[in-house]
Amino acid sequence: MQRKIVLIGCGVVGQGFLEILVNKKELLELEYDFEPVLIGVADMMKGSILVQSGIDIPAFLSHLKEKGTIHDFPAEGAVVGLNSVDILKQADAEIMVEVTYTDIKTGEPATTHIKTAFERGMCVATTNKGPITLHFKELCKLAEQNNALFRYEGVVMSGTPIFDLLEYCLAGNGIKEIKGILNGTTNFMLTKMEEENMSYADALALAQKLGYAEADPTADVEGFDALAKVVILSNVVLGGAIKPSDAKERVGISGITIEDIRKAKAEGMRYKLIGSTRMEHGQIIASVKPVKLPLSDPLAGVGGAVNALTFTTDLSGAVTIQGPGAGRLETGFAILIDVLNMHREM
């Protein structure tokens, strides 16, 4: 069955998603009766194109790799030059995939894209933390009003399925607490500091060299990225309505020294930047801070640029899942999960 898709944002993640559609074409048709038809693409830097009859995805990816632009892709009946909102207003699509850059302060432009898609009756899959952090309940209500589906598997741990785990595999469990490693950059740095005796400065420089950390690493090392994910978990899973400013505390790893790492190691402990949230007397208690964990804790054994979460449940006890928290194909896979689930429900 064909599903018409419009893609807003065509950077690393958007292209990763399209590559998966190409590489898994036969499997998707045979196993899931799913035939994606890409009819529109918009990117702030690369331009836009709208082809209601469908875009040849392999040819489009080849053109993008060679030219780095969208608007000049040769396609019969193509409309170019539209901005992202106008594409959404004109596209005859069933699903919007939103993978633009994240702005935790405003949630834009992603929030406007999602609202526009819902108002057009489109279902939405996004990996953008901004709208989910700031406007989750409002967007859910708008989706319901327009009989549209809303999925966001990739916003916390990329291609590691958190929300599907809760929805299907842990169905019926009450979630008492969620805690875990939600930032791969800081986990990579702490691992290097312990295993290779690196200073904080050297570990940060290596993370930047390998592309794990930005030139301005503040969002990672001061805990802002992890906190956004904790807010999402608080609101989506625990039913809260908090903002990042409502967190009990946010402490990053910039104050952790090699001496702190060595001392913890001598005690049989290991530092991890832990984001946690729980409901206590009707209120959400959320925080991000470095914690010394005993080596027996499953989270203590998670090294490198890897994420992990432990869900404390009333029926299954403590359940820990770990996996990639970033990556082109990994995050593209998260979108695929959402799109396939929406395809089934539609």
WONOR-V51104 format. One line per field, one symbol per residue. ss: DSSP state (a for helix, b for strand, c for the rest). A space follows every 50 residues. Layout:
ss: ???
This chain:
ss: cbbbbbbbcccaaaaaaaaaaaacaaaaaaaaccbbbbbbbbbcccbbbb ccccccaaaaaaaaaaacccccccccccbbcccaaaaaaaccccbbbbcc cccccccccaaaaaaaaaacccbbbbccaaaaaaaaaaaaaaaaaccccb bccaaaacccccaaaaaaacccccbbbbbbbccaaaaaaaaaaaacccca aaaaaaaaaccccccccaaaaccaaaaaaaaaaaaacccccccaaaccbb cccccccaaaaaaaaaccbbbbbbbbbbbbccbbbbbbbbbbbbcccaaa accccbbbbbbbbccccbbbbbbbcccaaaaaaaaaaaaaaaaaac
